């Protein structure tokens, strides 16, 4: 029962034969492009114009200051509300802990 089953000699493959037929007609692309011609050099960019890149007018400065103030106020409001939510959650968890401790200790006092 535990002995290996050896096929009869007429169905066993020959010693030099493979059970998998060879693949033919497959053409694979090269794995790398290191043997090809080097790419053409990139063109040299023109020199940037000299002078101020951004020119502020009094109106644009006012708009930038108002926009910056609005961003600071919005971000501050969001951060304060997150801090308040964390504080309220911590206080409620602390109250729950005190109540549970008093409920668990009460049967021992009776």
Secondary structure, DSSP 4 states (H G I P E B T S, - for coil): --S--PPPTTTSPPTT--SSPPP-S--PPPS-STTSPPPPPPPPPPPPPPS-S----HHHHHHHHHHHHHHHHHHHHHHHHHHHHHHHHHHHHHHHHHHHHHHHHHHHH-
